[in-house]
């Protein structure tokens, strides 16, 4: 979002308070494309895994139904191509980060949304939640303004050029304004939305610790797998042990923020039940409540082994309707898959109820 420069200094000052900066359309490079996911869910698909939970959260926190995950994703793609490096996500007008905030606007909308102790437009969580918060406010402005037209278009124009520009023109600024940048910005984003529109949000029926745990895990769909990574407080970087954590010959786990199979289960249940860290020990802690495959309930733990309880190598959670939710392996993301194909059927060891 390149800052609009007006002839009069007073107009510039007014716009700076409401404007992030204009940016041209950018394409995702090979590195970013390698982290895309396509499994959908939550009305979202095709975004880098590290952005997914924040986009879903930003949409969920807004009471305006127009702020869908696909709209936010299309806007982020247009703003920065999901770039997060300072070299690639800094505009020539000073806009910063994946959501391209200029400092004056960031001062209004920025918060420490990811809880890392820093308020930064370079933090994915901080940037995306601020983007959602600002867009939500602009949608409310659009609906209460009396201006006719798609409120999404009006809000996008306000994000791009500042709300005063929308009021000045009584709608999306025309192609003659700012060399058509705002006009094209709105059209491009609305046109990109189908690319990011995924299946509906995964829903879990029932109540209790098991159902709540699966819902908590489902909120992390799309989070990358990281061997040894993650814990009760959320995803984290992992490590390589000589055998596990490698992708294409390099240690992927040490630079990936994510979960492995047992840390996802630990995280999902932690608010109500403190399960141990590894799959084998989780089995040992819950094996006194064994469950047959025919009597599975949502939240039950399922285990796979190379032979005996001491060789358990994977754990997943039953998600209902013959499906499980799990963090499968390096190179994959938290996902919901059929139980029958989650892991080799010959390795299925049994299920327990925490």
SULMO-V349246 format. One record per residue. N is the residue number from 1. SS is DSSP state (A for helix, B for strand, O for the rest). PHI is phi as a letter, one per 20 degrees, with the letter a starting at -180 (* if undefined). D_CENTER is the distance of its C-alpha to the mean C-alpha in Angstrom with 1 decimal. Layout:
<<N	SS	PHI	D_CENTER> <N	SS	PHI	D_CENTER>>
//
This chain:
<<1	O	*	21.9> <2	O	f	25.3> <3	O	f	27.4> <4	O	f	30.1> <5	O	d	33.5> <6	O	d	36.2> <7	O	f	39.9> <8	O	e	40.4> <9	A	f	39.0> <10	A	f	38.7> <11	A	f	36.3> <12	A	f	34.2> <13	A	f	34.0> <14	A	f	33.0> <15	A	f	30.2> <16	A	f	28.8> <17	O	f	27.9> <18	O	d	25.7> <19	O	d	24.6> <20	O	e	21.7> <21	O	c	23.1> <22	O	f	23.5> <23	O	c	22.1> <24	O	f	23.1> <25	O	f	21.2> <26	O	c	19.8> <27	O	d	19.0> <28	O	f	16.5> <29	O	e	18.8> <30	A	f	19.5> <31	A	f	17.5> <32	A	f	14.2> <33	A	f	15.2> <34	O	f	15.8> <35	O	e	12.2> <36	B	f	11.1> <37	O	c	10.8> <38	O	c	12.8> <39	O	f	12.9> <40	O	m	11.3> <41	O	n	11.2> <42	O	m	10.1> <43	O	m	11.6> <44	O	b	9.1> <45	O	b	10.0> <46	O	m	10.8> <47	O	d	7.8> <48	B	g	7.7> <49	A	g	6.2> <50	A	f	5.7> <51	A	e	3.6> <52	A	g	1.7> <53	A	f	2.6> <54	A	f	3.9> <55	A	f	4.5> <56	A	f	5.7> <57	A	f	7.4> <58	A	f	8.9> <59	A	f	10.2> <60	A	f	11.5> <61	A	f	13.2> <62	O	e	15.1> <63	O	f	18.3> <64	O	e	18.8> <65	O	f	18.0> <66	O	f	17.8> <67	O	e	14.5> <68	O	e	12.6> <69	A	g	9.0> <70	A	f	11.2> <71	A	f	13.1> <72	A	f	10.4> <73	A	f	9.2> <74	A	f	13.0> <75	A	f	13.8> <76	A	f	11.6> <77	A	f	13.3> <78	A	f	16.5> <79	A	f	16.2> <80	A	b	15.5> <81	O	m	14.5> <82	O	m	11.3> <83	O	f	14.0> <84	O	c	14.1> <85	O	e	17.7> <86	O	f	20.4> <87	O	f	22.5> <88	O	d	20.3> <89	O	d	18.4> <90	B	c	21.5> <91	O	e	23.5> <92	O	f	27.2> <93	O	d	27.2> <94	O	n	25.2> <95	O	f	21.7> <96	B	c	19.2> <97	O	n	15.7> <98	O	f	12.8> <99	O	d	13.5> <100	O	l	17.2> <101	B	e	18.7> <102	O	e	22.4> <103	A	g	23.7> <104	A	f	25.5> <105	A	f	22.6> <106	A	f	20.3> <107	A	f	23.0> <108	A	e	22.6> <109	A	d	18.8> <110	O	f	17.6> <111	O	b	17.0> <112	O	e	16.1> <113	O	f	12.9> <114	O	e	11.9> <115	O	m	15.5> <116	O	e	16.7> <117	O	n	19.8> <118	O	c	19.1> <119	O	d	18.2> <120	O	c	17.1> <121	O	f	15.8> <122	O	e	15.0> <123	O	f	12.6> <124	A	g	9.0> <125	A	f	8.4> <126	A	g	11.8> <127	A	f	11.6> <128	A	f	8.7> <129	A	f	10.2> <130	A	f	13.6> <131	A	g	12.9> <132	A	f	12.1> <133	A	f	15.1> <134	A	f	17.4> <135	A	f	16.7> <136	A	f	17.3> <137	A	f	20.5> <138	A	f	21.5> <139	A	f	21.2> <140	A	f	23.5> <141	A	f	25.8> <142	A	f	25.9> <143	A	f	26.9> <144	A	e	29.5> <145	O	f	31.0> <146	O	n	33.1> <147	O	f	32.1> <148	O	f	31.9> <149	O	p	29.2> <150	O	f	25.6> <151	A	f	23.8> <152	A	f	20.7> <153	A	f	22.9> <154	A	f	24.6> <155	A	f	21.4> <156	A	f	20.2> <157	A	f	23.7> <158	A	f	23.7> <159	A	f	20.6> <160	A	e	22.3> <161	A	d	25.9> <162	O	n	26.1> <163	A	f	27.1> <164	A	g	30.8> <165	A	f	30.7> <166	A	f	29.5> <167	A	f	32.3> <168	A	g	34.8> <169	A	e	34.4> <170	O	m	33.8> <171	O	q	30.7> <172	O	f	28.6> <173	O	g	30.8> <174	O	f	32.9> <175	O	f	32.9> <176	O	f	35.7> <177	A	e	33.6> <178	A	l	32.2> <179	A	l	33.0> <180	A	m	30.8> <181	A	f	27.5> <182	A	f	26.1> <183	A	g	27.6> <184	A	f	25.9> <185	A	g	22.6> <186	A	f	22.4> <187	A	f	23.8> <188	A	f	21.5> <189	A	f	18.3> <190	A	f	19.7> <191	A	f	20.9> <192	A	f	17.6> <193	A	g	15.8> <194	A	g	17.3> <195	A	f	15.8> <196	A	d	12.2> <197	O	f	13.6> <198	O	d	13.0> <199	O	f	14.9> <200	O	f	15.0> <201	O	f	13.2> <202	O	f	14.7> <203	O	d	17.3> <204	O	d	19.4> <205	O	e	23.0> <206	O	n	25.2> <207	O	c	25.1> <208	O	o	25.8> <209	A	f	24.2> <210	A	f	23.3> <211	A	f	21.5> <212	A	f	19.7> <213	A	f	18.7> <214	A	f	17.3> <215	A	f	15.3> <216	A	f	13.9> <217	A	f	13.1> <218	A	f	11.7> <219	O	f	9.0> <220	O	d	8.0> <221	O	g	8.4> <222	O	n	7.4> <223	O	f	7.9> <224	B	f	11.0> <225	B	e	14.4> <226	O	c	16.5> <227	O	g	20.1> <228	O	m	21.1> <229	O	e	17.7> <230	O	n	16.1> <231	B	a	18.1> <232	O	f	18.5> <233	O	e	16.5> <234	B	p	13.3> <235	O	f	12.4> <236	B	a	14.9> <237	B	f	16.8> <238	O	d	19.4> <239	O	b	22.9> <240	O	d	25.2> <241	O	d	28.4> <242	O	n	30.4> <243	O	c	29.2> <244	O	d	25.6> <245	O	n	22.5> <246	B	d	23.7> <247	B	b	22.4> <248	O	l	24.9> <249	O	n	27.3> <250	B	c	25.3> <251	B	f	23.7> <252	O	e	19.9> <253	A	g	19.2> <254	A	f	20.4> <255	A	d	17.9> <256	O	d	14.8> <257	B	e	12.6> <258	B	a	12.2> <259	B	c	14.4> <260	O	d	17.6> <261	A	f	19.0> <262	A	f	20.9> <263	A	f	18.6> <264	A	f	16.0> <265	A	f	19.1> <266	A	g	20.2> <267	A	f	17.0> <268	A	f	17.0> <269	A	e	20.7> <270	O	g	21.1> <271	O	g	21.3> <272	O	d	24.4> <273	O	b	25.5> <274	O	e	25.6> <275	O	f	25.6> <276	O	f	26.7> <277	O	e	24.6> <278	O	d	25.7> <279	A	f	26.0> <280	A	f	29.8> <281	A	f	30.2> <282	A	f	27.9> <283	A	f	30.2> <284	A	f	33.2> <285	A	f	32.0> <286	A	c	31.5> <287	A	f	34.1> <288	A	f	36.6> <289	A	c	34.6> <290	B	f	34.6> <291	B	c	33.5> <292	O	f	34.8> <293	A	f	32.5> <294	A	f	34.2> <295	A	d	33.3> <296	O	f	29.6> <297	O	c	27.7> <298	O	g	24.0> <299	O	o	22.9> <300	O	f	25.8> <301	B	e	25.3> <302	B	d	26.3> <303	B	c	27.7> <304	B	c	28.8> <305	B	b	31.6> <306	O	e	33.9> <307	O	q	36.8> <308	O	n	37.2> <309	A	f	35.1> <310	A	f	35.4> <311	A	d	33.7> <312	B	f	30.5> <313	B	c	27.7> <314	B	b	24.8> <315	B	c	23.5> <316	B	c	21.3> <317	B	d	21.0> <318	B	f	22.7> <319	B	d	20.5> <320	B	n	23.5> <321	O	l	25.1> <322	O	m	25.7> <323	B	d	22.1> <324	B	c	20.4> <325	B	d	17.0> <326	B	b	16.9> <327	B	d	15.8> <328	O	f	18.4> <329	O	a	19.3> <330	O	g	18.7> <331	O	n	17.0> <332	O	d	15.2> <333	B	c	12.0> <334	B	g	11.9> <335	B	b	13.3> <336	B	d	16.0> <337	B	c	19.3> <338	B	f	22.9> <339	A	g	24.8> <340	A	f	27.5> <341	A	d	25.5> <342	A	f	23.1> <343	O	b	25.7> <344	O	g	29.3> <345	A	f	31.2> <346	A	f	34.1> <347	A	e	32.1> <348	B	f	31.2> <349	B	d	32.7> <350	B	q	32.1> <351	B	c	30.1> <352	B	c	30.4> <353	O	d	29.5> <354	O	f	28.3>>
//
